Amino acid sequence: MGIHYNHKSKEGDRKMQKELKRQMKQKARKQKKMEIEQAELDELERLTRPDNPTSTDKTTV
């Protein structure tokens, strides 16, 4: 009988933890997507403007 009481009494806590975990995963996926998109934009910028060298791609001294 005690097991059922404890299980039901902690139901809200488990739901909150599950929701928090879901939100954290969602934020991580969104952050990763933003980083990938930014890297693609940087690469495109580097390819379309070869006359403007960046600090990592200096061909002239």
Residue frames as a rotation matrix with the C-alpha (Angstrom) as fourth column:
MET 1
0.569 0.822 0.000 0.00
0.822 -0.569 0.000 0.00
0.000 0.000 -1.000 0.00
GLY 2
0.425 -0.478 -0.769 2.87
0.212 -0.773 0.598 2.37
-0.880 -0.417 -0.227 0.77
ILE 3
-0.596 -0.672 0.439 4.41
0.555 0.050 0.830 1.90
-0.580 0.739 0.343 -2.66
HIS 4
-0.075 0.655 0.751 1.29
0.945 -0.195 0.264 3.19
0.319 0.730 -0.605 -4.39
TYR 5
0.798 0.356 -0.486 1.09
0.536 -0.789 0.300 6.15
-0.277 -0.500 -0.821 -2.05
ASN 6
0.032 -0.881 -0.473 4.70
0.174 -0.461 0.870 7.13
-0.984 -0.110 0.139 -2.71
HIS 7
-0.581 -0.246 0.776 4.37
0.760 0.178 0.625 6.57
-0.292 0.953 0.083 -6.43
LYS 8
0.258 0.786 0.562 1.35
0.891 -0.419 0.176 8.81
0.374 0.455 -0.808 -6.78
SER 9
0.770 0.042 -0.637 2.66
0.431 -0.770 0.470 11.47
-0.471 -0.636 -0.611 -4.42
LYS 10
-0.174 -0.927 -0.333 5.81
0.121 -0.356 0.927 11.89
-0.977 0.121 0.174 -6.52
GLU 11
0.195 0.331 0.923 3.98
0.908 0.294 -0.297 11.96
-0.370 0.897 -0.243 -9.85
GLY 12
0.974 0.225 -0.008 4.14
0.211 -0.924 -0.318 15.75
-0.079 0.308 -0.948 -10.16
ASP 13
0.401 -0.903 -0.151 7.85
-0.428 -0.331 0.841 15.81
-0.810 -0.273 -0.519 -9.37
ARG 14
-0.260 -0.483 0.836 8.57
0.466 0.695 0.547 13.23
-0.846 0.532 0.044 -12.04
LYS 15
0.539 0.529 0.655 6.50
0.832 -0.213 -0.512 15.16
-0.132 0.821 -0.555 -14.60
MET 16
0.935 -0.220 -0.279 8.38
-0.200 -0.975 0.099 18.37
-0.293 -0.037 -0.955 -13.82
GLN 17
0.030 -0.982 0.188 11.75
-0.275 0.172 0.946 16.63
-0.961 -0.080 -0.265 -14.12
LYS 18
-0.093 0.013 0.996 10.74
0.785 0.617 0.066 15.03
-0.613 0.787 -0.068 -17.40
GLU 19
0.843 0.458 0.283 9.56
0.537 -0.675 -0.506 18.38
-0.040 0.578 -0.815 -18.79
LEU 20
0.677 -0.670 -0.304 12.81
-0.443 -0.701 0.558 20.07
-0.587 -0.243 -0.772 -17.68
LYS 21
-0.212 -0.764 0.610 14.86
0.125 0.598 0.792 17.33
-0.969 0.244 -0.031 -19.34
ARG 22
0.250 0.408 0.878 12.83
0.914 0.201 -0.353 17.70
-0.320 0.891 -0.322 -22.54
GLN 23
0.986 0.142 -0.090 13.33
0.116 -0.963 -0.245 21.47
-0.121 0.231 -0.965 -22.56
MET 24
0.311 -0.945 -0.100 17.07
-0.412 -0.229 0.882 21.10
-0.857 -0.233 -0.460 -22.02
LYS 25
-0.257 -0.358 0.898 17.33
0.584 0.683 0.439 18.69
-0.770 0.637 0.033 -24.96
GLN 26
0.615 0.588 0.525 15.28
0.779 -0.351 -0.519 21.07
-0.121 0.728 -0.674 -27.08
LYS 27
0.875 -0.343 -0.343 17.59
-0.280 -0.935 0.219 24.00
-0.396 -0.095 -0.913 -26.24
ALA 28
-0.063 -0.951 0.302 20.67
-0.142 0.308 0.941 21.89
-0.988 0.017 -0.154 -26.99
ARG 29
-0.034 0.121 0.992 19.27
0.875 0.483 -0.028 20.89
-0.483 0.867 -0.122 -30.40
LYS 30
0.890 0.422 0.170 18.40
0.453 -0.789 -0.415 24.51
-0.041 0.446 -0.894 -31.19
GLN 31
0.598 -0.747 -0.292 21.86
-0.418 -0.601 0.682 25.71
-0.684 -0.286 -0.671 -30.14
LYS 32
-0.251 -0.694 0.675 23.56
0.273 0.618 0.737 23.05
-0.929 0.370 0.034 -32.26
LYS 33
0.316 0.469 0.825 21.40
0.923 0.047 -0.381 23.99
-0.217 0.882 -0.418 -35.25
MET 34
0.979 0.038 -0.199 22.28
0.020 -0.996 -0.088 27.68
-0.202 0.082 -0.976 -34.83
GLU 35
0.200 -0.979 -0.026 26.01
-0.335 -0.093 0.937 26.86
-0.921 -0.179 -0.347 -34.66
ILE 36
-0.237 -0.241 0.941 25.81
0.677 0.654 0.338 24.78
-0.697 0.717 0.008 -37.84
GLU 37
0.664 0.558 0.498 23.91
0.747 -0.464 -0.476 27.51
-0.035 0.688 -0.725 -39.68
GLN 38
0.840 -0.412 -0.354 26.44
-0.284 -0.889 0.360 30.12
-0.463 -0.202 -0.863 -38.53
ALA 39
-0.128 -0.924 0.361 29.33
-0.008 0.365 0.931 27.94
-0.992 0.116 -0.054 -39.70
GLU 40
0.018 0.217 0.976 27.66
0.930 0.356 -0.096 27.54
-0.368 0.909 -0.195 -43.10
LEU 41
0.934 0.347 0.081 27.16
0.354 -0.881 -0.313 31.30
-0.037 0.321 -0.946 -43.38
ASP 42
0.498 -0.831 -0.247 30.79
-0.380 -0.466 0.799 31.94
-0.780 -0.304 -0.548 -42.43
GLU 43
-0.293 -0.589 0.753 31.98
0.420 0.628 0.655 29.43
-0.859 0.508 0.064 -45.03
LEU 44
0.395 0.524 0.754 29.74
0.912 -0.128 -0.389 30.99
-0.107 0.842 -0.529 -47.68
GLU 45
0.960 -0.082 -0.269 31.04
-0.058 -0.994 0.096 34.45
-0.275 -0.077 -0.958 -46.80
ARG 46
0.101 -0.993 0.064 34.62
-0.226 0.040 0.973 33.21
-0.969 -0.113 -0.220 -47.03
LEU 47
-0.265 -0.183 0.947 33.99
0.726 0.608 0.321 31.61
-0.634 0.773 -0.029 -50.42
THR 48
0.549 0.592 0.589 32.13
0.835 -0.417 -0.359 34.57
0.033 0.690 -0.724 -51.92
ARG 49
0.951 -0.273 0.144 34.64
-0.273 -0.962 -0.014 37.19
0.142 -0.026 -0.990 -50.74
PRO 50
0.638 -0.759 -0.127 38.13
0.763 0.646 -0.026 35.81
0.102 -0.080 0.992 -51.36
ASP 51
0.031 -0.641 0.767 39.60
0.352 -0.711 -0.608 39.34
0.936 0.288 0.204 -51.50
ASN 52
0.288 0.137 0.948 38.74
-0.755 -0.576 0.313 39.84
0.588 -0.806 -0.063 -47.81
PRO 53
-0.226 -0.425 -0.876 40.96
0.110 0.883 -0.457 37.34
0.968 -0.200 -0.153 -45.92
THR 54
0.843 0.491 0.220 40.05
-0.211 -0.075 0.975 36.40
0.494 -0.868 0.041 -42.38
SER 55
0.307 -0.756 0.579 42.48
-0.948 -0.190 0.254 35.87
-0.082 -0.627 -0.775 -39.53
THR 56
0.270 -0.172 0.947 42.44
-0.236 0.942 0.238 32.09
-0.934 -0.288 0.213 -40.09
ASP 57
0.529 -0.009 0.849 42.84
0.739 0.498 -0.455 32.27
-0.418 0.867 0.270 -43.87
LYS 58
0.626 -0.398 -0.671 45.66
-0.399 -0.902 0.162 34.76
-0.670 0.166 -0.724 -44.50
THR 59
0.739 -0.362 0.568 47.39
0.647 0.618 -0.447 34.10
-0.189 0.698 0.691 -47.79
THR 60
0.306 -0.650 0.695 49.37
0.327 -0.614 -0.718 37.36
0.894 0.448 0.025 -47.91
VAL 61
0.133 -0.357 -0.924 51.66
0.991 0.028 0.132 38.69
-0.022 -0.934 0.358 -45.22
